[in-house]
Every structure is written in C-alpha cells, then in structure tokens.
C-alpha cells in the first residue's frame, strides 16, 4: 500500500497542523506554566512528526510553489 497525498493537500495539511499546534502550545503552556526546556522538547516532538511523514513520502509538500522544483538542466 503506497499512501501519498498530492502536493496541494500536503501543503494545506502541514499549514493547518502548524497553526493548530502553535495555538495550543501558546494557549496551554501559558496556562499550565511549562518550563522553557519542556516547551522546547514539546516543540521538537511536534516538528518531528510531519518531518517523518515527509521523509516517508506520505506528505509531498510543494511549499505553495515558493521554491523552484529540482529539474535537471539540459
């Protein structure tokens, strides 16, 4: 089974993931009073998840077309 999302869906999914995780981190870490070191560990764990999905080629981000694609020059 080869599960891959198209680039536009990957871009949208990653953007929503980043916004939601930042919102919850800011909201709940301020309420609970998390130490800075624990905040960094939580942030690192939340960044590793989409990175692994990109490395496994499940997510195929196009970065909304901001970067040129890697095509060989003739």
Residue pairs with C-beta under 8 A, 6 or more apart in sequence:
3 58
4 57
4 58
4 60
5 13
5 58
5 59
5 60
6 60
7 60
7 61
7 62
8 62
10 59
10 60
10 61
10 62
11 61
11 62
11 63
11 64
13 59
14 50
14 59
14 61
17 50
21 46
25 39
25 42
25 43
25 46
29 39
29 42
34 42
50 59
53 59
54 60
54 61
